[in-house]
Amino acid sequence: MTPLKLPTSQRSRLRLIVIQALVFSLFATLFVRLYYLQVVTGEEYQGKAAAQSVRDIVVQPQRGLIIDAMGRPLVANRMSWVVSIDRTMLGDLGEHQQRRLVERVAKTLDVAPRTIKHQLVTCGDEGSRAGMCWNGSPFQPVPVAEDVDQNDALRILEQPEDYPGVLVDEQTVRAYPRPFGINAAHVLGYLSPITEEEYDRASDDGDRSVNGASWVGRAGVEKEYDAWLRGIPGYRSVEVDSMGRVLDDDDDALESQPGDTLVTSLDARVQGVVEKQLAEMIRIARSTRDPVTHRNYVADSGAAVVMEADTGRIVAMASQPTYDPSVWVGGISEKQLTRLYSGKAGTPLLGRATQGQFAPGSTWKPFMTAGALTNGYGFDTRLNCSSSFQVGNREFKNYESGAYGYIGFDQALEVSCNTFFYRVGYDFWQRLGSDVDDVDARDPLVEEAKEFGFGSETGIDMPGEASGRIADRKWKRAYFESQKDYYCDIADEPQDSKTSDFVYRFAQEFCVEGYAYRAGDAVNFAIGQGDTIVTPLQLARGYAALANGGTLYEPRIGKAIVSPDGTVVRRIAPKAVGRVDVPDNVLGYIDTALKGVTRQGTMSWRMTGFPLDDVPIRSKTGSAEVYGKQSTSWVASYSDDYVVVMMVSQGGTGSGTSGPGIRKIWEALYGVRGDRVVPDDAAIPGTTPPSGLPTFRNDGSILPPKEDQ
């Protein structure tokens, strides 16, 4: 049977109907999908689209200034280019494109690509590295370079198609104006990025002053007053295109709040003189022959302090070796950081004025005099200043074996007679502490040293202060317990080629009676030798107590906190923390004796021609001996207004090395020209520091001192 065939016209109409049905169904499907996207889930996708085109930017606050007592800026701010990468946009790129972009940015910024990769990892995520990972919001662009060269920043800005998701902005970073060429790195301190732990702790405490990109104080007054200086960050939302370029700013941005200004008690002019003299004394020492070792002095480090005698305020404080504080701006390199901690470079990061600990030598003797005169000795006491003093089988010699016969405490201080003070120390040990098993035996000289604050932190408003050490009976017993296993192991074995005769003999003696506080310990303590160590700041505070009648102050650098609009938020008053139990007539006797040191004693040859009648200077020199090293040079001095202390480690004798620098500092403080005092030439107008604060305008700016204009 032949199949039925439709006419051609009917077949055409049927095909058309099928096609129309297909087209209709496609349009219907498209319409339903569009309705779903735009009506049902429209708000959700609108939010996602907005999230991809709007970025939240943290506006870092301008950190507060640090100024000296006259209003000169010691630490200020300057504008800096900052490069950030938007991780959201980076994630939209393919793996190959991401790698190429990171490499391109790294090449432009002259850093390793791996460094940027580490910076882009959120802290706590797999592969994060402490100190490099990102602490902030996952939706915030991550800063990968600060203090970027302007040409590099402009290259990125002008070629956005080559740097998708890379943002460039200007922010403030620390600047160091260096008035009078000062450095003051150890006093001022430095900043570094906030750590993950610090940020988490701040978040838990509800602290809004920091964010993931904050830089916080790490040392010096930058750390001590960080909470005042840092300010409050602001926030703004910006609309960006697919290349990361900013299209529009949010009008409702939350403005950042600048940090407060820290007014310090430092004087930049005096600081400049002190730093110059310390560096010069070290330079001269290194070119001077040591008659003991027959080689030049190493002079590996030094420190100097100028303190107000009646308040404890720090006018100047210097340390050598030092470093350029600007190396921290924008991030310090590994090479630079290694040098700051390098022993070969002298450990520049260590501030010797507050963290360096040294045997005080003969600068210790005024405190021993106070201890003796308040515990049985009198102004009329006469002891033999012989060339040597025998203790057991050991002969303790006077400096250069000089002998002055029977003298009093005043002349013993003038000529710095060791054997005089050996006899005092030995007498107290023999009468009160010869039982080596009695760790609680009374020792008037140890008591007096503690009375003047030695062996404890001074409480200065700087972190990381060392406490020094009083090597008394209790300390020696504790040291023995901690070290006996080590030294007894050496003593129990035959001496080998790696162990020197001295070490082997010391180990044998230590293992048997290292706990015992012997007569030799007592006589060494009396002249500032042995295991007792102090910081230059501690010594300055002790001499300030001699100068002001016996009051011990917590040294202070901060003087006031001033808000950005010039309002005084807080005044930082001097703080007295104790008073030494020494009668006024004893303090007066020591004061007169120390004047004699300057006029006819060990410091006199360095003060010839100085107008001592107009500016009486009391002083004490010291040359501390340390086994295996050259002598430490000390001079501690004071006037009615100031205390000036200088120390040069492995620098030689006190007056020989530090003496000229001490004189130059006194000349600057009082305007001494030759044998005359010219008050108008004094480093500080009026000779003494101002009691008030610098003048702030209504906009928070500071009027410079008249003499600097």
C-alpha positions in Angstrom: 0.0 0.0 0.0 1.5 3.4 -0.9 2.0 5.7 2.1 0.0 8.9 2.4 2.0 12.0 1.5 1.0 15.5 2.6 1.1 18.2 0.2 4.2 20.3 0.2 2.4 23.4 1.5 1.1 21.5 4.5 4.5 20.1 5.4 6.0 23.6 5.4 3.2 24.9 7.7 3.9 22.1 10.1 7.6 22.8 10.3 6.9 26.5 10.9 4.5 25.6 13.8 7.3 23.4 15.4 9.9 26.2 15.0 7.5 28.7 16.4 6.8 26.4 19.4 10.5 26.0 20.0 11.2 29.8 19.8 8.3 30.5 22.1 9.5 27.9 24.7 13.0 29.5 24.6 11.6 33.0 25.2 9.4 31.7 27.9 12.4 30.0 29.6 14.4 33.2 29.2 11.6 35.3 30.7 11.2 33.0 33.7 15.0 33.1 34.3 15.1 36.8 34.0 12.1 37.1 36.4 13.9 34.9 38.9 17.2 36.8 38.7 15.7 40.3 38.7 12.7 39.9 41.0 13.1 36.8 43.1 16.8 37.1 43.8 17.5 40.5 42.6 18.5 42.0 45.9 20.9 39.2 46.6 22.8 39.7 43.3 22.7 43.5 43.6 24.5 43.1 46.9 27.1 40.8 45.4 27.7 43.2 42.5 28.0 46.1 44.9 30.5 44.1 47.0 32.6 43.5 43.9 32.7 47.2 43.0 32.9 48.8 46.5 36.0 48.5 48.7 36.3 49.5 52.4 39.5 51.5 52.9 41.1 52.1 56.3 42.3 55.7 56.6 45.4 55.5 58.9 45.6 58.4 61.4 48.4 60.8 61.5 50.6 59.8 64.4 51.3 62.4 67.1 54.5 64.5 67.1 57.3 64.1 69.6 58.9 67.5 70.4 61.5 68.7 72.8 60.9 71.0 75.8 61.2 74.1 73.5 58.8 72.9 70.9 61.3 71.6 68.3 60.1 68.5 66.5 62.1 65.4 67.2 59.8 63.0 65.4 57.3 64.3 62.8 55.4 62.9 59.8 55.7 63.1 56.0 53.6 61.8 53.1 54.5 58.4 51.7 53.3 56.3 48.8 51.7 53.0 49.8 51.0 50.2 47.4 48.2 47.7 48.3 46.7 44.7 46.5 43.0 43.9 46.5 42.8 40.1 47.2 39.2 39.9 45.9 40.2 41.1 42.5 43.4 39.0 42.6 41.2 36.0 43.2 39.2 36.7 40.1 42.3 36.2 38.0 43.6 32.9 36.8 46.5 31.2 38.6 48.9 32.2 35.8 47.7 35.8 35.8 48.0 36.0 39.5 51.6 34.8 39.4 52.4 37.3 36.6 50.8 40.2 38.5 52.7 39.5 41.7 55.9 39.2 39.8 55.3 42.4 38.0 54.5 44.3 41.3 57.6 42.8 42.9 59.8 43.9 40.1 58.4 47.4 40.2 58.9 47.6 43.9 62.3 45.8 43.9 61.2 43.1 46.3 61.1 39.3 46.1 57.8 37.9 44.8 57.7 35.5 47.8 57.7 38.5 50.2 54.5 39.8 48.6 52.9 36.3 48.6 53.6 36.0 52.3 52.1 39.4 52.9 48.8 38.4 51.2 48.2 35.4 53.4 45.8 36.0 56.3 47.4 35.3 59.7 46.3 32.0 61.0 45.7 30.5 57.5 47.8 27.7 56.1 51.2 29.1 55.0 51.0 32.3 57.1 54.3 33.6 58.5 54.4 35.6 61.7 55.5 39.2 61.1 54.6 39.0 57.4 51.0 37.8 57.2 47.9 40.1 57.0 46.1 40.8 60.3 43.3 42.9 58.8 39.9 42.4 57.2 39.8 39.9 54.3 37.9 42.5 52.3 40.4 45.3 52.8 43.3 45.8 50.3 46.5 44.6 51.8 49.5 47.0 52.0 52.5 45.3 50.5 54.9 48.3 50.4 55.3 51.6 52.2 57.4 54.6 51.5 57.5 53.7 47.8 59.5 55.8 45.4 57.2 58.3 43.7 58.3 57.2 40.2 57.3 53.6 41.0 54.0 54.7 42.4 53.2 56.8 39.4 54.1 53.9 37.1 51.4 51.8 38.7 48.9 54.6 38.7 49.5 55.4 35.0 49.3 51.7 33.8 46.3 50.2 35.6 45.8 47.7 32.8 49.1 46.1 33.8 48.3 46.2 37.5 44.7 45.1 38.0 43.6 45.2 41.7 46.7 47.1 42.7 46.0 50.3 44.6 48.3 53.3 45.3 47.6 55.8 48.0 49.4 58.4 50.1 49.7 58.0 53.8 51.9 59.5 56.6 55.0 57.9 57.9 57.5 58.9 60.5 60.1 61.6 59.7 63.1 62.7 61.7 63.9 66.4 61.4 67.1 66.1 63.5 67.4 69.6 64.9 71.1 70.4 65.6 71.9 67.1 63.9 70.7 64.9 66.8 70.1 61.2 66.6 68.4 60.2 69.9 67.4 56.8 68.4 67.4 54.9 71.7 65.3 57.6 73.5 62.8 58.1 70.7 62.3 54.4 69.7 60.8 53.1 66.5 57.6 51.6 65.0 56.9 48.2 63.4 53.7 46.5 62.1 51.2 45.2 64.7 51.4 41.5 65.3 48.6 39.0 65.1 48.5 38.5 68.9 48.5 42.3 69.5 45.7 42.8 67.0 43.6 40.0 68.4 44.1 41.3 72.0 43.1 44.8 70.9 40.0 43.4 69.1 39.0 41.5 72.2 39.4 44.6 74.3 37.3 46.7 71.9 40.3 48.9 71.1 39.5 50.9 68.0 42.8 52.6 67.8 44.5 49.8 65.8 43.7 47.8 62.8 45.5 45.1 60.7 47.7 47.7 59.0 48.7 49.7 62.1 52.3 50.4 63.1 52.9 50.5 66.8 55.7 51.7 69.1 58.4 49.1 69.8 61.0 51.0 71.9 61.7 54.3 73.6 59.0 56.9 74.1 57.3 55.7 70.9 56.3 52.5 72.8 55.9 54.1 76.3 53.4 56.7 75.0 52.0 54.6 72.0 48.4 54.8 73.2 48.5 58.6 73.1 50.5 58.9 69.9 48.7 56.5 67.6 45.3 58.3 67.1 42.1 56.6 65.8 41.8 55.3 62.2 39.0 56.3 59.9 37.1 54.4 57.3 35.8 55.1 53.8 34.2 53.1 51.0 35.3 53.6 47.5 33.8 52.4 44.2 36.3 50.7 41.9 36.1 49.4 38.3 37.3 46.0 37.1 40.9 47.2 37.1 40.8 48.4 40.7 40.7 52.1 39.8 38.8 54.3 42.2 35.7 55.7 40.6 33.9 57.4 43.5 34.4 58.1 47.2 31.8 57.6 49.9 30.5 61.0 51.2 29.8 59.4 54.6 33.4 58.5 55.4 34.5 58.3 59.0 37.4 60.7 59.4 40.5 59.5 61.2 41.6 61.3 64.4 45.3 62.4 64.7 47.3 61.3 67.6 48.3 63.5 70.5 51.7 65.3 70.7 54.2 64.2 73.3 56.2 67.1 74.8 59.5 65.8 76.2 61.9 67.2 78.7 64.8 66.8 76.2 66.5 69.8 74.8 67.7 69.3 71.2 70.5 71.7 71.5 71.9 70.0 74.6 71.3 66.6 73.1 73.3 67.6 70.1 76.3 68.7 72.2 76.1 65.4 74.3 76.0 63.2 71.3 78.9 65.0 69.6 81.0 64.8 72.7 80.3 61.2 73.4 81.2 60.2 69.8 84.3 62.4 69.9 85.6 60.9 73.2 85.1 57.4 71.7 87.0 58.4 68.6 89.9 59.9 70.5 90.1 56.8 72.8 90.3 54.5 69.8 93.4 56.4 68.7 95.0 56.4 72.1 97.5 53.8 73.3 96.6 51.8 76.4 99.7 51.6 78.6 98.5 48.3 80.1 97.7 46.3 77.0 100.0 48.2 74.7 97.4 48.6 72.1 94.8 51.2 71.3 91.7 51.4 73.4 88.8 49.4 71.9 86.2 52.0 73.2 83.4 49.6 72.0 80.5 51.6 73.4 79.5 54.5 75.6 76.7 56.5 77.1 76.0 60.0 78.5 73.2 61.4 80.6 72.2 65.0 81.5 69.5 65.1 84.2 67.8 67.9 86.1 69.1 67.5 89.6 65.9 68.6 91.4 63.3 66.8 89.2 64.8 63.7 87.6 63.8 65.0 84.2 66.1 63.9 81.3 67.6 66.8 79.4 69.8 64.7 77.1 70.7 61.0 76.8 73.0 59.5 74.3 74.3 56.0 73.5 77.0 54.6 71.2 77.0 52.8 68.9 73.7 54.1 67.5 71.7 53.7 64.3 69.5 55.7 62.0 65.9 55.5 63.2 64.6 56.1 59.7 65.6 52.5 58.7 62.4 51.3 60.2 60.2 53.6 58.0 58.4 51.5 55.4 59.8 48.3 56.8 63.4 47.3 57.7 65.4 44.9 55.6 66.7 41.6 57.0 70.2 42.8 56.4 69.6 46.0 58.4 67.9 44.2 61.2 70.8 41.7 61.5 73.3 44.6 61.8 71.2 46.2 64.7 71.6 42.9 66.6 75.1 42.2 65.5 77.7 41.8 68.3 80.4 42.5 65.7 78.7 45.9 65.0 78.5 46.6 68.7 74.8 45.7 69.0 73.5 49.2 68.0 70.0 48.5 69.1 71.1 48.3 72.8 70.8 51.6 74.5 73.7 51.7 76.9 72.3 54.6 79.0 69.4 52.4 80.3 70.3 48.9 79.2 74.1 48.8 79.4 75.4 47.5 82.7 79.0 48.2 83.9 81.1 48.1 87.0 81.0 51.7 88.4 84.6 51.9 89.5 85.5 54.8 91.8 82.3 56.7 91.0 80.9 54.3 93.6 83.0 55.8 96.4 80.7 58.7 97.4 77.9 56.2 98.2 80.4 54.1 100.2 81.4 57.2 102.0 77.7 57.8 103.0 77.4 54.3 104.2 80.6 54.5 106.3 79.8 57.9 107.8 76.3 56.8 108.9 77.6 53.6 110.4 80.4 54.5 112.9 83.0 56.4 110.9 83.4 60.1 111.4 84.6 63.2 109.6 87.8 63.0 111.6 88.5 59.4 110.6 92.0 58.9 109.2 93.0 55.7 107.4 96.2 54.7 105.7 96.1 55.3 101.9 99.0 52.9 101.3 100.2 51.6 98.0 98.6 48.2 98.6 96.4 46.3 101.1 96.8 42.6 101.9 93.7 40.4 102.1 94.7 36.8 102.8 97.3 35.8 100.2 96.2 38.5 97.8 97.6 42.0 97.5 95.0 44.7 96.5 96.9 47.7 95.0 96.1 51.3 94.9 95.7 52.9 91.5 99.2 53.1 90.0 100.4 52.1 93.5 100.2 55.7 94.8 100.4 56.3 98.5 99.2 59.4 100.4 99.6 58.3 104.1 96.8 58.8 106.6 93.9 60.8 105.1 90.2 61.4 105.7 87.2 60.5 103.5 87.3 63.9 101.8 90.9 63.5 100.5 90.3 59.8 99.8 87.6 61.0 97.3 89.8 63.7 95.9 92.7 61.3 95.0 90.4 58.3 94.6 92.4 56.1 97.0 91.4 52.5 96.7 93.3 51.2 99.7 91.4 53.7 102.0 88.1 52.2 100.9 89.5 48.6 101.0 90.1 49.1 104.7 86.5 50.3 105.2 85.0 47.3 103.3 87.3 44.9 105.1 86.5 46.4 108.5 82.7 45.9 108.0 83.2 42.4 106.7 85.5 41.4 109.6 83.1 42.8 112.3 79.7 41.9 110.8 80.1 39.3 108.0 83.1 37.0 108.4 80.8 34.0 108.8 80.5 33.0 105.1 77.5 30.7 105.9 75.4 33.7 107.1 73.8 35.1 104.0 71.8 37.5 106.2 74.8 39.1 107.7 74.5 42.9 107.9 76.6 45.0 105.4 76.2 48.8 105.8 77.8 49.4 102.4 75.4 47.1 100.6 72.5 48.7 102.5 73.7 52.2 101.4 74.0 51.2 97.8 70.4 49.9 97.8 69.3 53.1 99.7 70.4 55.1 96.6 68.4 52.8 94.3 71.1 50.6 92.9 70.2 47.0 92.0 66.6 48.1 91.0 65.1 49.7 87.9 64.8 53.5 88.2 61.3 53.5 86.7 62.1 55.8 83.7 59.3 56.1 81.2 61.1 53.9 78.6 60.7 50.1 78.2 63.4 47.6 78.6 65.4 49.2 81.4 68.1 47.0 83.1 68.1 46.8 86.9 71.9 46.5 87.4 73.2 44.2 90.2 74.2 44.4 93.8 76.6 41.5 94.2 75.9 40.9 97.9 75.9 37.6 99.9 72.4 36.5 98.7 73.3 37.2 95.0 76.5 35.2 95.3 74.8 32.2 96.9 72.1 32.3 94.2 74.7 32.5 91.5 76.6 29.6 93.0 73.5 27.4 93.0 72.8 28.2 89.3 76.4 27.6 88.1 77.9 25.0 90.3 77.0 22.0 88.1 78.7 23.7 85.1 81.9 24.6 86.9 82.1 21.4 89.0 81.9 19.4 85.7 85.0 21.3 84.5 86.8 20.8 87.8 86.1 17.1 87.9 87.7 16.4 84.5 91.4 16.7 83.6 92.3 20.0 82.1 92.2 19.9 78.3 93.7 22.2 75.7 90.4 24.2 75.3 90.4 25.2 79.0 92.7 28.0 80.1 94.7 27.8 83.3 92.6 30.6 84.7 89.2 29.0 83.9 90.3 25.6 85.3 91.7 27.1 88.5 88.5 29.2 88.9 86.3 26.2 88.3 88.1 24.3 91.0 87.8 27.1 93.5 84.2 27.9 92.6 83.1 24.2 93.0 84.5 24.1 96.5 83.5 27.6 97.9 81.9 29.6 95.2 79.0 30.4 97.5 81.2 32.1 100.1 81.2 35.9 100.4 84.9 36.5 101.2 86.9 39.5 102.4 88.0 40.0 98.8 84.4 40.4 97.7 83.9 43.0 100.4 86.9 45.1 99.5 86.1 45.0 95.8 82.5 46.1 96.5 83.8 49.1 98.4 85.5 50.5 95.3 82.9 49.6 92.7 84.7 46.5 91.3 83.8 42.9 91.2 80.4 41.7 90.2 78.4 44.8 91.0 77.1 46.6 87.9 75.1 49.7 87.3 73.6 51.5 84.3 74.7 55.1 83.5 71.1 56.3 84.3 71.2 54.7 87.7 74.5 56.4 88.5 73.0 59.8 87.3 70.0 59.3 89.6 72.3 58.5 92.5 74.3 61.6 92.0 71.1 63.6 91.6 70.2 62.5 95.1 73.6 63.8 96.4 72.9 67.1 94.6 69.3 67.7 95.7 69.6 66.8 99.4 68.7 63.1 99.2 65.5 62.7 97.1 65.3 59.8 94.6 63.2 60.6 91.5 61.9 58.3 88.8 63.6 59.7 85.8 61.2 61.2 83.3 61.3 62.0 79.5 57.7 62.8 79.0 56.6 66.2 80.1 53.0 66.6 78.7 50.4 65.2 76.3 48.8 67.8 74.1 45.8 67.1 71.8 45.8 68.0 68.1 43.9 71.2 68.8 46.6 72.4 71.3 44.7 71.4 74.5 46.9 70.1 77.3 45.5 66.6 78.0 47.9 65.5 80.7 50.9 67.0 82.5 53.5 64.5 83.5 54.9 65.7 86.8 58.2 64.6 88.4 57.8 61.7 90.8 59.8 61.3 94.0 60.0 57.7 95.0 62.1 57.8 98.0 64.6 59.7 100.2 67.9 58.4 101.2 68.5 58.0 105.0 71.6 60.1 105.1 72.0 63.2 107.4 72.3 66.6 105.8 75.7 67.1 107.3 77.0 63.9 105.7 75.6 64.9 102.3 77.2 68.4 102.8 80.5 66.8 103.6 80.4 64.6 100.5 79.4 67.6 98.4 82.4 69.6 99.6 84.7 66.7 99.0 83.4 66.3 95.4 84.1 70.0 94.8 87.7 69.2 95.8 87.8 66.5 93.2 87.2 69.1 90.6 89.5 71.8 92.0 92.5 69.8 93.1 91.6 66.1 92.7 91.6 63.6 89.8 89.4 65.8 87.7 91.2 69.1 88.2 93.6 68.8 85.3 90.6 68.7 82.9 88.9 71.7 84.5 91.8 74.2 84.6 90.5 77.7 83.8 86.9 76.7 84.2 85.0 79.4 86.3 84.3 77.1 89.2 83.6 80.1 91.5 80.7 81.0 89.3 79.6 77.5 88.4 80.7 75.1 91.1 81.0 71.6 89.7 81.3 68.5 91.9 82.7 65.4 90.2 84.1 61.9 90.7 86.2 60.0 88.2 86.4 56.2 87.8 88.4 53.6 85.9 86.6 50.3 86.3 88.7 47.2 85.7 87.0 44.1 84.0 88.8 40.8 83.6 89.8 40.3 80.0 88.9 43.8 78.9 90.3 47.3 79.1 89.2 49.7 81.8 85.9 51.4 81.6 86.1 55.2 81.8 83.6 57.1 84.0 83.0 60.7 85.1 80.0 61.5 87.2 79.4 65.2 88.0 76.8 67.7 89.1 76.1 71.4 89.7 73.2 73.0 91.5 71.0 72.4 88.5 72.2 69.4 86.5 73.8 66.0 86.7 76.2 65.0 83.9 77.5 61.4 83.6 79.6 59.9 80.8 80.9 56.4 80.4 83.1 54.8 77.7 83.5 51.1 77.8 87.1 49.9 77.3 88.0 53.5 77.0 90.7 54.0 79.6 90.8 56.3 82.7 87.9 58.5 83.8 89.3 62.0 83.5 91.7 60.9 80.8 89.0 59.8 78.3 85.6 61.2 79.5 86.9 64.3 81.2 87.2 66.6 78.1 83.7 65.7 77.0 82.2 66.4 80.4 83.8 69.8 80.4 82.4 70.7 77.0 78.9 69.7 78.1 79.2 71.9 81.2 80.4 74.8 79.0 77.4 74.4 76.8 74.9 74.2 79.7 76.2 77.4 81.3 77.5 79.4 78.3 81.1 79.2 79.5 83.6 80.9 77.2 87.1 80.5 78.4 87.1 81.5 82.0 83.9 83.6 81.7 80.2 82.7 82.0 78.1 84.2 79.2 74.5 83.4 80.2 73.2 84.4 76.7 75.4 81.7 75.2 73.8 78.9 77.4 72.3 76.1 75.4 69.0 76.7 77.1 67.7 80.2 77.4 67.9 81.2 81.1 70.3 78.3 81.7 67.8 76.0 83.2 64.9 74.2 81.4 61.5 76.0 81.1 58.9 75.1 83.7 56.1 75.7 81.2 55.3 74.1 77.8 55.9 75.3 74.3 53.3 77.6 72.8 50.6 75.9 70.8 48.4 77.7 68.3 44.6 77.0 68.1 45.2 74.6 65.1 47.7 72.6 67.2 50.8 73.9 65.4 53.7 74.8 67.6 55.6 78.1 67.7 59.3 77.5 67.4 61.7 78.9 70.0 62.6 82.6 69.4 66.3 81.8 69.3 65.7 79.3 66.5 63.7 81.8 64.3 
